């Protein structure tokens, strides 16, 4: 981005570029949100990191047995503390 020397015209240009950037950012966020919602409606994973205790196998998830033991231990310990 070019350097501006503080003239009124330069400040106006900077403000216009900032407004365009903000509008683009909102559009991108909206597109991502809508795409994730569509994926959930279709029964697919919405995206992001693979949940702990699973590994990706193509388009589906498979249980990672080593990590699944940790999850089972956490839940069993938690259930014992609640009662």
C-alpha positions as CSV (number, residue, x, y, z in Angstrom):
1,X,0.0,0.0,0.0
2,X,1.4,3.4,-0.9
3,X,2.5,5.9,1.8
4,X,0.3,8.9,2.3
5,X,1.6,12.2,3.5
6,X,-1.5,13.2,5.5
7,X,-3.2,15.4,2.9
8,X,-7.0,15.5,3.0
9,X,-7.2,13.7,-0.3
10,X,-4.9,10.9,1.0
11,X,-6.9,10.5,4.2
12,X,-10.1,10.2,2.1
13,X,-8.6,7.5,-0.1
14,X,-7.4,5.6,3.0
15,X,-10.9,5.7,4.5
16,X,-12.5,4.5,1.2
17,X,-10.0,1.6,1.0
18,X,-10.7,0.7,4.6
19,X,-14.5,0.7,4.0
20,X,-14.1,-1.6,1.0
21,X,-11.9,-4.0,3.0
22,X,-14.5,-4.1,5.8
23,X,-17.2,-4.9,3.3
24,X,-15.2,-7.7,1.8
25,X,-14.5,-9.1,5.2
26,X,-18.2,-9.2,6.1
27,X,-19.0,-10.9,2.7
28,X,-16.3,-13.6,3.3
29,X,-17.6,-14.3,6.9
30,X,-21.2,-14.6,5.6
31,X,-20.2,-17.0,2.8
32,X,-18.2,-19.2,5.2
33,X,-21.1,-19.2,7.7
34,X,-23.7,-20.2,5.0
35,X,-21.4,-22.9,3.6
36,X,-20.9,-24.4,7.1
37,X,-24.7,-24.4,7.7
38,X,-25.3,-26.2,4.4
39,X,-22.7,-28.8,5.3
40,X,-24.4,-29.4,8.6
41,X,-27.9,-29.7,6.9
42,X,-26.4,-32.3,4.6
43,X,-25.1,-34.3,7.6
44,X,-21.4,-33.5,7.0
45,X,-18.8,-32.2,9.3
46,X,-18.9,-28.3,9.2
47,X,-15.1,-28.0,9.0
48,X,-12.3,-27.0,11.3
49,X,-10.1,-29.3,13.3
50,X,-10.8,-33.0,13.7
51,X,-12.4,-33.7,17.1
52,X,-10.1,-35.2,19.7
53,X,-10.3,-39.0,19.7
54,X,-11.0,-39.3,16.0
55,X,-9.0,-39.4,12.8
56,X,-10.1,-38.5,9.3
57,X,-10.6,-41.4,6.9
58,X,-11.6,-39.9,3.5
59,X,-14.7,-37.8,4.1
60,X,-15.6,-39.6,7.3
61,X,-14.2,-40.0,10.8
62,X,-12.8,-43.1,12.4
63,X,-12.1,-43.6,16.1
64,X,-8.5,-43.2,17.1
65,X,-8.3,-45.9,19.7
66,X,-5.3,-44.5,21.6
67,X,-7.0,-41.1,22.1
68,X,-10.5,-42.7,22.6
69,X,-9.2,-44.3,25.8
70,X,-8.3,-40.9,27.2
71,X,-11.8,-39.6,26.4
72,X,-13.5,-42.7,28.0
73,X,-11.3,-42.2,31.1
74,X,-12.3,-38.5,31.4
75,X,-16.1,-39.3,31.0
76,X,-15.9,-42.2,33.5
77,X,-14.1,-40.1,36.0
78,X,-16.5,-37.2,35.6
79,X,-19.5,-39.5,36.0
80,X,-18.1,-40.9,39.2
81,X,-17.6,-37.4,40.7
82,X,-21.1,-36.3,39.9
83,X,-22.7,-39.1,41.9
